[in-house]
Amino acid sequence: MGASTLNQPDAGVGPSGKPAETAIRQTPHERLSAIGLRPVGRASEFADEIHGLMAKTPLFSGLELEETRKLGAFMYVYEAPAGVTIISEGETGDFMMLLMNGMVDVLRRNRYNFPSRIAVAHAGHALGEMSMFDGEPRFASCVTLEPSRIAVLTRDAMMLVLHDEPRLGSKILLKLVQLLSDRLRQTSAKLVSYLEAAREA
């Protein structure tokens, strides 16, 4: 499916054609198109490539190729030019993206309100997944450093995955719980280290 037949993908329509909850708001796809990203097709059309990338991504590692195809039917692929802020710190998170190629600068404002680099994302990195699930404000901004291709999964589409493909949806949610548990353990370990260092000071 080319750009001519995918000018405005619907954020909440899966392969079953069921509409998602409608609200008077701009969808993630409308926002991404407005900032200059070009939709190129459903992610299922890039299943083999995406499957290899997802193997590197904790949230999607372990998915079979057929499961990747099923999930890809709920995702859209975009081409992004360099210098575009795809995710903005502080905004509501209602989509995540898998970086297929290119590089993305991950920036967070420091105490002086100046953007500071915290990471550079490469192919296979997932961005924005936590705020997509919990709806909390974005932790950081993501800016393309070079022309990049991304696969986008919206929250509405994820709800459709859970409805239309419950086994696949449950598998992804279990991975998310494991990720959250790992991050909580890491945060707790750091906190304990800081407290012990403060006592010894």
C-alpha positions as CSV (number, residue, x, y, z in Angstrom):
1,M,0.0,0.0,0.0
2,G,1.6,3.2,-1.1
3,A,1.3,6.8,0.2
4,S,-1.5,7.5,-2.4
5,T,-3.8,5.0,-0.7
6,L,-2.7,5.8,2.8
7,N,-2.9,9.5,3.0
8,Q,-4.6,9.5,6.4
9,P,-4.5,6.2,8.3
10,D,-7.1,5.9,11.0
11,A,-5.6,5.5,14.5
12,G,-8.1,3.0,15.7
13,V,-9.0,0.8,12.7
14,G,-7.5,-2.7,12.7
15,P,-7.7,-5.4,10.0
16,S,-11.2,-6.3,11.2
17,G,-12.3,-2.8,10.2
18,K,-13.8,-2.1,13.6
19,P,-13.7,1.6,14.6
20,A,-12.0,2.7,17.8
21,E,-13.5,5.0,20.3
22,T,-14.0,8.4,18.7
23,A,-13.2,11.6,20.3
24,I,-12.8,15.2,19.2
25,R,-9.0,15.3,19.2
26,Q,-6.2,15.0,16.7
27,T,-5.1,11.4,16.2
28,P,-1.4,10.5,16.4
29,H,-1.5,9.8,12.7
30,E,-2.9,13.3,12.0
31,R,-0.2,14.9,14.2
32,L,2.6,12.9,12.6
33,S,1.4,13.8,9.1
34,A,1.2,17.5,10.2
35,I,4.8,17.6,11.2
36,G,6.0,16.3,7.9
37,L,6.1,12.5,8.2
38,R,5.0,10.5,5.1
39,P,3.0,7.3,5.6
40,V,4.2,4.5,3.4
41,G,2.0,1.5,4.4
42,R,0.9,-0.9,7.1
43,A,3.8,-2.5,9.0
44,S,2.6,-6.0,7.9
45,E,4.0,-5.1,4.5
46,F,7.5,-4.9,6.2
47,A,7.0,-8.0,8.4
48,D,10.3,-9.7,7.7
49,E,12.3,-6.6,8.4
50,I,10.3,-5.6,11.5
51,H,10.5,-9.2,12.8
52,G,14.3,-9.0,12.8
53,L,14.2,-5.6,14.6
54,M,11.7,-6.7,17.2
55,A,14.0,-9.5,18.3
56,K,16.3,-6.7,19.6
57,T,13.4,-4.9,21.4
58,P,12.5,-6.2,24.9
59,L,8.8,-5.4,24.5
60,F,8.5,-7.5,21.3
61,S,11.3,-10.1,21.6
62,G,10.0,-13.6,21.4
63,L,7.2,-12.9,18.9
64,E,6.9,-15.4,16.1
65,L,7.0,-14.1,12.5
66,E,3.3,-14.8,12.1
67,E,2.6,-12.8,15.3
68,T,4.7,-10.0,13.9
69,R,2.5,-10.0,10.8
70,K,-0.6,-9.9,12.9
71,L,0.7,-7.0,15.0
72,G,1.9,-5.2,11.9
73,A,-1.6,-5.1,10.6
74,F,-2.4,-2.7,13.4
75,M,0.7,-0.5,12.8
76,Y,1.7,2.1,10.2
77,V,5.1,2.9,8.8
78,Y,6.3,6.4,8.2
79,E,9.3,8.1,6.6
80,A,10.6,11.0,8.7
81,P,13.0,13.7,7.5
82,A,15.9,14.8,9.6
83,G,15.4,17.4,12.3
84,V,11.8,16.6,13.2
85,T,10.6,16.3,16.8
86,I,8.5,13.1,16.7
87,I,7.9,13.0,20.4
88,S,7.8,16.0,22.7
89,E,8.7,16.0,26.4
90,G,5.6,16.6,28.5
91,E,3.0,15.8,25.9
92,T,0.4,13.0,26.4
93,G,1.7,9.7,25.2
94,D,-0.8,7.9,22.9
95,F,1.6,6.1,20.6
96,M,4.9,4.3,20.5
97,M,7.3,3.8,17.7
98,L,9.8,1.2,16.5
99,L,12.8,2.8,14.8
100,M,13.4,0.8,11.6
101,N,16.3,2.8,10.3
102,G,18.0,6.1,10.9
103,M,19.0,7.7,14.2
104,V,16.9,9.6,16.8
105,D,18.2,12.0,19.5
106,V,16.6,11.4,22.9
107,L,16.6,14.7,24.8
108,R,15.4,15.8,28.3
109,R,15.4,19.3,29.7
110,N,17.8,19.8,32.6
111,R,17.3,22.0,35.6
112,Y,18.2,25.0,33.5
113,N,15.4,24.1,31.0
114,F,18.0,23.3,28.3
115,P,17.6,20.1,26.2
116,S,20.3,17.6,27.2
117,R,21.0,14.4,25.3
118,I,20.3,11.2,27.3
119,A,20.6,8.7,24.5
120,V,20.8,8.2,20.7
121,A,18.4,5.6,19.4
122,H,19.2,3.3,16.4
123,A,17.4,0.7,14.4
124,G,15.5,-1.7,16.6
125,H,14.9,0.7,19.5
126,A,11.4,1.2,20.8
127,L,10.5,4.7,21.9
128,G,7.5,6.0,23.8
129,E,6.2,2.6,24.9
130,M,5.7,3.4,28.6
131,S,3.7,6.6,28.2
132,M,1.7,4.9,25.5
133,F,0.5,2.3,28.0
134,D,0.1,4.5,31.1
135,G,-0.9,7.7,29.5
136,E,1.5,9.8,31.5
137,P,3.4,12.8,30.0
138,R,6.4,11.9,27.8
139,F,9.6,11.7,29.8
140,A,11.8,13.0,26.9
141,S,11.7,14.4,23.4
142,C,12.8,12.4,20.3
143,V,14.3,14.3,17.3
144,T,15.4,12.6,14.1
145,L,19.1,13.1,13.5
146,E,18.8,11.8,9.9
147,P,16.1,10.6,7.6
148,S,14.5,7.8,9.4
149,R,11.7,5.2,9.1
150,I,9.5,4.3,12.0
151,A,6.7,1.9,12.7
152,V,3.9,3.4,14.8
153,L,1.5,1.6,17.2
154,T,-1.1,3.8,18.8
155,R,-2.9,3.2,22.1
156,D,-6.2,2.8,20.3
157,A,-4.7,0.2,18.0
158,M,-3.2,-1.7,20.9
159,M,-6.7,-1.9,22.4
160,L,-7.8,-3.4,19.1
161,V,-5.0,-5.9,19.3
162,L,-6.3,-7.0,22.7
163,H,-9.8,-7.3,21.3
164,D,-9.1,-8.9,18.0
165,E,-5.9,-10.9,18.9
166,P,-6.2,-11.5,22.6
167,R,-3.4,-14.1,22.8
168,L,-0.9,-11.7,21.0
169,G,-2.1,-8.8,23.1
170,S,-1.7,-10.7,26.4
171,K,1.8,-11.8,25.3
172,I,2.8,-8.1,24.8
173,L,1.3,-7.0,28.1
174,L,3.2,-9.8,29.9
175,K,6.4,-8.5,28.4
176,L,5.5,-5.0,29.5
177,V,4.9,-6.1,33.1
178,Q,8.4,-7.8,33.0
179,L,9.9,-4.6,31.7
180,L,8.3,-2.5,34.4
181,S,9.4,-5.0,37.1
182,D,13.0,-4.9,35.8
183,R,13.0,-1.1,35.8
184,L,11.5,-0.9,39.3
185,R,14.2,-3.2,40.6
186,Q,16.9,-1.1,38.9
187,T,15.4,2.1,40.4
188,S,15.2,0.5,43.9
189,A,18.8,-0.7,43.7
190,K,20.0,2.9,42.8
191,L,17.9,4.4,45.6
192,V,19.4,2.0,48.1
193,S,22.9,2.8,46.9
194,Y,22.2,6.6,47.2
195,L,20.8,6.1,50.8
196,E,23.8,4.0,51.8
197,A,26.2,6.6,50.3
198,A,24.4,9.4,52.2
199,R,24.7,7.5,55.5
200,E,28.4,7.0,55.0
201,A,29.0,10.7,54.1
